């Protein structure tokens, strides 16, 4: 696969992956805007901004934005992550001009109506409350704080009740002016399209996007000593999360981590799942997963269990980590996990939305592209001994701990001994 790719004079990067046998097309406008780039007083502004652009532009009301896409059966949405924000749509190919028009309008001409801001603050505050009431979400927020301390990477994407409540229109508008710039954006498209038509539309809709004066500071995350964080909640289970230092986005050894993660706790056949859930029946949910960011990474392990078995589950996680670190994966485990990784990658790209997201995110954050064949070649190139060595280095490093549930203060004291 050869990508269609160009950079407009104002700095906007455009990448396309044409799939002519499809009748759908997905388009996304990616911005380098997220909680990583917010100051403490700005906490949550990237996410709140993502909400507010849907509340009206210079030529569309919030209702018109929804109705225009619904009228053609299209899907329109957005999300905010720690390092990016994406506005995207999926439509039948003949409606691509409308999708590009709506998305471009959202990003470049929002009005930030004060009345709509007041109402949307209530929506975001409910979203924050919902996360607070979801212990699995809460413990994953806490493990970031335990692992990184009070740094941008560990702050919640949603912000806090105080930061959202106190967000003034001037702050929102100023952040939009600073971060929503063509040099800080990627337009990604995948599916059935005509490249010249895409370029004509992009020049018409986004070619005049203001480019001057942009400067985005790089993400800088410092290494800190891991600690224990806990939050008391009157719930039936204890939620446990461990964090191990891993690799930043772009490091080719992340394929090694993905493979040994599958063996350790990333699949139903993994050692953690088979031991803690299937053999001992001590947890309904137990898994591990890697998180990668532009300048750091973490391997997390999660389990939810009865308070009476929490210490035992924690000890079993450490026991399995020590066993696999010292003994290594078997060749059979390694080969099976590598095939799982390749299959998951291929199956995950069997939609225009997935391909658009993969290409857009990679170009935005790493300024690189990688074809399907290049990715599969990189997975096939993972060395058995090197993967085992990296696994040992990862799982024998000091780890952070996060706990949510009833009586977790006492549990935290026991685990720190």
C-alpha positions as CSV (number, residue, x, y, z in Angstrom):
1,X,0.0,0.0,0.0
2,X,1.3,3.4,-1.0
3,X,-0.2,6.3,0.8
4,X,-1.4,9.5,-0.8
5,X,0.4,12.2,1.0
6,X,1.0,16.0,0.8
7,X,1.6,19.0,3.0
8,X,-0.3,22.2,2.2
9,X,1.5,25.6,2.1
10,X,0.0,26.4,5.6
11,X,1.6,23.3,7.1
12,X,-1.5,21.0,7.2
13,X,-0.4,17.4,6.5
14,X,-2.8,15.2,4.6
15,X,-2.6,11.4,4.3
16,X,-4.9,9.1,2.4
17,X,-5.3,5.4,2.0
18,X,-7.5,4.5,-1.0
19,X,-9.5,1.3,-0.8
20,X,-11.5,1.4,-4.1
21,X,-13.5,-1.7,-3.5
22,X,-15.2,-0.1,-0.5
23,X,-18.2,2.2,-0.8
24,X,-17.5,3.9,2.5
25,X,-14.9,6.6,3.4
26,X,-13.7,7.8,6.8
27,X,-12.2,11.2,7.3
28,X,-10.6,12.6,10.5
29,X,-9.0,15.9,11.4
30,X,-6.4,15.3,14.1
31,X,-5.1,18.0,16.4
32,X,-2.0,17.8,18.7
33,X,-4.2,18.9,21.6
34,X,-4.7,17.0,24.8
35,X,-4.1,17.0,28.5
36,X,-0.3,16.6,28.0
37,X,-0.2,20.2,26.7
38,X,-2.3,21.8,29.4
39,X,-1.1,23.8,32.4
40,X,-2.6,23.0,35.8
41,X,-5.2,25.9,35.5
42,X,-6.1,24.6,32.0
43,X,-6.9,21.0,33.2
44,X,-9.6,19.5,31.0
45,X,-9.7,22.4,28.5
46,X,-8.8,20.1,25.5
47,X,-11.7,17.8,26.2
48,X,-14.1,20.7,27.0
49,X,-13.1,22.3,23.7
50,X,-13.8,19.1,21.8
51,X,-17.4,19.2,23.3
52,X,-17.9,22.9,22.6
53,X,-17.2,22.9,18.9
54,X,-20.3,20.7,18.4
55,X,-22.4,23.4,20.0
56,X,-22.4,25.7,17.0
57,X,-20.2,27.3,14.3
58,X,-20.4,30.5,12.4
59,X,-22.7,28.8,9.8
60,X,-24.3,25.9,11.7
61,X,-26.2,25.5,14.9
62,X,-25.7,22.4,17.1
63,X,-28.9,21.0,15.7
64,X,-27.9,21.6,12.1
65,X,-24.6,19.8,12.7
66,X,-26.4,16.7,13.9
67,X,-29.2,16.8,11.3
68,X,-26.9,17.3,8.2
69,X,-24.9,14.1,9.0
70,X,-28.0,12.2,10.1
71,X,-29.7,13.1,6.8
72,X,-27.1,11.2,4.8
73,X,-26.8,8.3,7.3
74,X,-23.3,9.4,8.3
75,X,-21.5,9.0,11.6
76,X,-19.9,12.1,13.2
77,X,-18.0,12.1,16.5
78,X,-14.8,13.1,18.3
79,X,-12.5,12.1,21.1
80,X,-9.8,13.6,23.2
81,X,-6.7,11.7,24.4
82,X,-3.7,12.8,26.4
83,X,-1.7,13.8,23.2
84,X,-4.3,14.4,20.5
85,X,-7.9,15.3,19.7
86,X,-9.7,13.8,16.6
87,X,-12.9,14.9,14.9
88,X,-14.1,12.2,12.5
89,X,-16.9,11.1,10.2
90,X,-17.7,8.0,8.3
91,X,-20.0,8.2,5.3
92,X,-21.0,6.6,2.0
93,X,-18.3,7.8,-0.5
94,X,-20.7,10.2,-2.4
95,X,-21.2,12.2,0.8
96,X,-17.5,12.8,1.5
97,X,-17.8,16.6,0.5
98,X,-20.4,17.1,3.3
99,X,-18.2,15.2,5.8
100,X,-15.1,17.3,5.1
101,X,-17.2,20.5,5.1
102,X,-18.7,19.8,8.5
103,X,-15.5,18.6,10.2
104,X,-13.5,21.6,8.8
105,X,-16.3,24.0,10.0
106,X,-16.2,22.5,13.5
107,X,-12.5,22.9,13.9
108,X,-12.0,26.3,12.2
109,X,-15.2,28.3,12.9
110,X,-16.6,27.4,16.4
111,X,-18.5,30.2,18.2
112,X,-18.2,29.2,21.8
113,X,-21.5,30.6,22.7
114,X,-21.6,31.5,26.5
115,X,-25.0,30.0,27.0
116,X,-24.0,26.7,25.4
117,X,-20.8,26.8,27.5
118,X,-22.8,27.0,30.7
119,X,-25.0,24.0,29.7
120,X,-22.0,21.9,28.4
121,X,-20.1,22.4,31.7
122,X,-23.0,20.4,33.3
123,X,-22.5,17.6,30.8
124,X,-18.8,17.4,31.4
125,X,-19.2,17.5,35.2
126,X,-21.6,14.6,34.9
127,X,-18.9,12.8,32.8
128,X,-16.4,13.4,35.6
129,X,-18.9,12.1,38.2
130,X,-19.5,9.0,36.1
131,X,-15.7,8.3,36.0
132,X,-15.5,8.8,39.8
133,X,-18.3,6.3,40.2
134,X,-16.6,3.7,38.0
135,X,-13.9,2.0,40.1
136,X,-12.1,0.4,37.2
137,X,-11.7,3.8,35.5
138,X,-10.7,5.4,38.8
139,X,-8.0,2.9,39.6
140,X,-6.5,3.4,36.1
141,X,-6.4,7.2,36.8
142,X,-4.7,6.5,40.1
143,X,-2.0,4.3,38.7
144,X,-0.9,7.1,36.4
145,X,-0.6,9.4,39.5
146,X,1.2,6.6,41.4
147,X,3.6,6.0,38.6
148,X,4.3,9.5,37.4
149,X,3.4,11.8,40.2
150,X,1.9,15.2,39.5
151,X,2.9,15.6,35.9
152,X,0.9,16.4,32.8
153,X,0.8,12.7,31.7
154,X,-0.9,11.7,34.9
155,X,-3.7,14.3,35.0
156,X,-7.2,13.2,34.0
157,X,-8.2,14.1,30.4
158,X,-11.6,15.3,31.7
159,X,-10.0,17.8,34.1
160,X,-11.4,18.4,37.6
161,X,-14.7,19.7,38.8
162,X,-13.0,23.0,39.8
163,X,-11.1,23.4,36.5
164,X,-14.1,22.7,34.3
165,X,-16.5,24.9,36.4
166,X,-14.0,27.8,36.3
167,X,-13.3,27.6,32.6
168,X,-14.0,31.0,31.1
169,X,-14.8,31.6,27.4
170,X,-11.6,33.6,27.1
171,X,-9.5,30.7,28.3
172,X,-11.3,28.3,25.9
173,X,-10.9,30.7,23.0
174,X,-7.3,31.4,23.8
175,X,-6.4,27.7,23.9
176,X,-8.3,27.1,20.6
177,X,-6.3,29.9,19.0
178,X,-3.0,28.5,20.3
179,X,-3.5,24.8,19.6
180,X,-5.9,24.5,16.6
181,X,-3.4,25.4,13.9
182,X,-2.7,23.7,10.6
183,X,1.0,22.9,11.5
184,X,-0.5,21.1,14.6
185,X,-3.0,19.0,12.5
186,X,-3.3,16.1,10.2
187,X,-6.2,15.4,7.8
188,X,-6.5,11.6,7.4
189,X,-8.8,9.8,5.0
190,X,-9.3,6.1,4.2
191,X,-11.8,4.4,1.8
192,X,-13.1,5.1,-1.6
193,X,-12.1,8.6,-2.7
194,X,-10.6,10.6,-5.6
195,X,-7.3,12.1,-4.4
196,X,-7.5,15.2,-6.6
197,X,-11.0,15.9,-5.4
198,X,-9.8,15.5,-1.8
199,X,-7.0,18.0,-2.4
200,X,-9.4,20.5,-4.1
201,X,-11.8,20.3,-1.1
202,X,-8.9,20.5,1.5
203,X,-7.5,23.6,-0.2
204,X,-10.9,25.2,-0.4
205,X,-11.9,24.4,3.2
206,X,-8.6,24.4,5.1
207,X,-6.1,26.2,2.8
208,X,-6.9,29.5,4.4
209,X,-6.6,28.2,7.9
210,X,-4.4,30.7,10.0
211,X,-0.9,29.4,10.3
212,X,1.3,32.1,11.8
213,X,2.7,32.1,15.3
214,X,2.2,28.4,16.3
215,X,4.5,26.9,18.9
216,X,3.7,23.6,20.7
217,X,6.1,22.7,23.5
218,X,7.2,19.0,23.5
219,X,6.0,16.6,26.1
220,X,8.5,16.1,28.9
221,X,7.8,13.4,31.5
222,X,10.4,12.9,34.2
223,X,11.1,9.6,35.9
224,X,9.9,9.5,39.5
225,X,10.0,6.9,42.2
226,X,6.8,4.7,42.1
227,X,4.5,4.9,45.1
228,X,1.2,3.6,46.3
229,X,-2.0,5.6,45.7
230,X,-5.4,4.6,47.1
231,X,-9.0,5.8,47.3
232,X,-11.6,4.6,49.7
233,X,-14.9,3.6,48.1
234,X,-17.8,1.8,49.8
235,X,-18.0,-1.0,47.1
236,X,-17.9,-4.7,47.2
237,X,-14.6,-5.3,45.4
238,X,-11.1,-4.1,45.7
239,X,-9.6,-2.9,42.4
240,X,-5.9,-3.3,42.1
241,X,-3.5,-1.9,39.5
242,X,0.2,-2.2,39.2
243,X,2.4,-0.1,36.9
244,X,5.8,-1.1,35.5
245,X,8.1,1.2,33.5
246,X,7.9,0.5,29.7
247,X,8.9,2.2,26.4
248,X,7.7,5.4,24.6
249,X,5.7,5.4,21.4
250,X,7.9,4.8,18.4
251,X,10.3,2.4,20.0
252,X,10.3,-0.7,17.8
253,X,10.7,-2.9,20.9
254,X,7.1,-2.2,21.7
255,X,6.3,-5.2,19.5
256,X,8.4,-7.2,22.0
257,X,6.3,-5.8,24.9
258,X,3.1,-6.6,23.0
259,X,4.1,-10.2,22.6
260,X,5.2,-10.8,26.1
261,X,2.2,-8.9,27.5
262,X,0.0,-11.4,25.6
263,X,1.7,-14.3,27.4
264,X,1.8,-12.6,30.8
265,X,-1.7,-11.1,31.1
266,X,-3.1,-9.8,27.7
267,X,-5.1,-12.8,26.6
268,X,-7.5,-15.5,28.0
269,X,-4.6,-18.0,27.6
270,X,-2.2,-15.8,29.6
271,X,-0.6,-16.9,32.7
272,X,-2.4,-14.3,34.9
273,X,-5.8,-15.2,33.6
274,X,-5.3,-18.9,33.8
275,X,-3.8,-18.8,37.3
276,X,-5.9,-16.2,39.1
277,X,-9.2,-16.6,37.4
278,X,-9.4,-20.1,36.0
279,X,-7.3,-22.1,38.5
280,X,-8.0,-20.1,41.7
281,X,-11.2,-18.4,40.9
282,X,-10.1,-15.3,42.8
283,X,-11.0,-12.6,40.3
284,X,-13.5,-12.2,37.5
285,X,-11.3,-9.7,35.7
286,X,-7.5,-9.8,35.5
287,X,-5.4,-8.5,32.7
288,X,-2.3,-6.5,31.7
289,X,-1.8,-4.0,28.9
290,X,0.9,-1.6,27.7
291,X,0.4,2.2,27.5
292,X,2.6,4.2,25.2
293,X,3.1,8.0,25.0
294,X,5.4,10.1,23.0
295,X,8.1,10.3,25.7
296,X,7.2,7.5,28.1
297,X,5.4,4.2,28.6
298,X,3.9,1.9,31.2
299,X,2.9,-1.7,31.5
300,X,-0.2,-2.0,33.7
301,X,-1.7,-5.0,35.5
302,X,-5.3,-4.9,36.7
303,X,-7.4,-7.1,38.9
304,X,-10.7,-6.8,40.8
305,X,-11.3,-9.2,43.7
306,X,-12.9,-9.7,47.1
307,X,-11.3,-7.6,49.9
308,X,-10.5,-10.8,51.7
309,X,-8.4,-12.2,48.9
310,X,-6.9,-8.9,47.7
311,X,-3.5,-9.5,49.3
312,X,-3.4,-13.0,47.9
313,X,-4.2,-11.8,44.4
314,X,-1.6,-9.1,44.6
315,X,1.0,-11.7,45.8
316,X,-0.1,-14.0,42.9
317,X,0.5,-11.2,40.4
318,X,4.0,-10.7,41.7
319,X,4.6,-14.4,41.8
320,X,3.6,-14.8,38.1
321,X,5.7,-11.8,37.2
322,X,8.8,-13.2,38.9
323,X,8.3,-16.7,37.4
324,X,8.0,-15.5,33.8
325,X,10.8,-12.9,34.3
326,X,13.2,-15.6,35.6
327,X,12.1,-18.5,33.4
328,X,11.1,-16.6,30.3
329,X,8.4,-17.4,27.8
330,X,8.5,-20.8,26.1
331,X,9.0,-20.8,22.4
332,X,5.5,-22.1,22.0
333,X,4.1,-19.2,24.0
334,X,6.2,-16.7,22.0
335,X,5.1,-18.1,18.7
336,X,1.4,-18.1,19.6
337,X,1.6,-14.6,21.0
338,X,3.3,-13.3,17.9
339,X,0.5,-14.8,15.7
340,X,-2.1,-13.3,18.0
341,X,-0.4,-9.9,17.6
342,X,-0.4,-10.2,13.8
343,X,-3.9,-11.4,13.6
344,X,-5.2,-8.7,16.0
345,X,-3.4,-6.0,13.9
346,X,-4.8,-7.2,10.6
347,X,-8.4,-7.8,11.9
348,X,-8.2,-4.4,13.6
349,X,-7.7,-2.7,10.2
350,X,-10.7,-4.2,8.5
351,X,-12.6,-0.9,8.4
352,X,-12.0,2.5,6.9
353,X,-12.4,4.1,10.4
354,X,-9.6,1.9,11.9
355,X,-7.2,2.6,9.0
356,X,-7.9,6.4,9.1
357,X,-7.2,6.4,12.8
358,X,-4.0,4.4,12.6
359,X,-2.6,6.6,9.8
360,X,-3.7,9.9,11.2
361,X,-2.5,9.3,14.8
362,X,0.9,8.0,13.6
363,X,1.5,10.9,11.3
364,X,0.4,13.5,13.8
365,X,2.4,12.2,16.8
366,X,5.4,10.7,15.0
367,X,5.5,12.4,11.7
368,X,5.9,9.0,10.1
369,X,3.9,6.5,8.1
370,X,4.1,2.7,8.2
371,X,2.4,0.3,5.7
372,X,0.7,-2.9,6.7
373,X,3.6,-4.9,5.3
374,X,6.2,-2.9,7.2
375,X,4.3,-3.5,10.4
376,X,4.0,-7.2,9.9
377,X,7.7,-7.4,9.0
378,X,8.6,-5.6,12.2
379,X,6.5,-8.1,14.2
380,X,8.1,-11.0,12.5
381,X,11.5,-9.6,13.2
382,X,11.0,-9.7,17.0
383,X,13.7,-12.0,18.5
384,X,12.8,-14.6,21.1
385,X,15.8,-14.0,23.3
386,X,15.5,-10.2,23.1
387,X,11.8,-10.3,24.0
388,X,12.6,-12.4,27.0
389,X,15.4,-10.1,28.1
390,X,13.1,-7.0,27.8
391,X,10.4,-8.8,29.7
392,X,12.8,-9.6,32.6
393,X,14.0,-6.0,32.6
394,X,10.4,-4.7,32.7
395,X,8.9,-7.1,35.3
396,X,11.8,-6.9,37.8
397,X,11.7,-3.1,37.9
398,X,10.1,-1.3,40.8
399,X,6.4,-1.0,40.3
400,X,3.7,1.5,41.4
401,X,0.4,0.4,43.0
402,X,-3.1,1.9,42.9
403,X,-6.0,0.7,45.0
404,X,-9.7,1.5,45.0
405,X,-12.3,0.0,47.4
406,X,-13.3,-0.5,51.0
407,X,-10.5,-0.6,53.5
408,X,-7.7,0.0,51.0
409,X,-5.8,2.3,53.3
410,X,-5.0,-0.7,55.5
411,X,-4.3,-2.8,52.4
412,X,-1.9,-0.2,51.1
413,X,0.1,-0.4,54.3
414,X,0.4,-4.2,54.0
415,X,1.5,-4.0,50.4
416,X,4.2,-1.5,51.2
417,X,6.0,-3.7,53.7
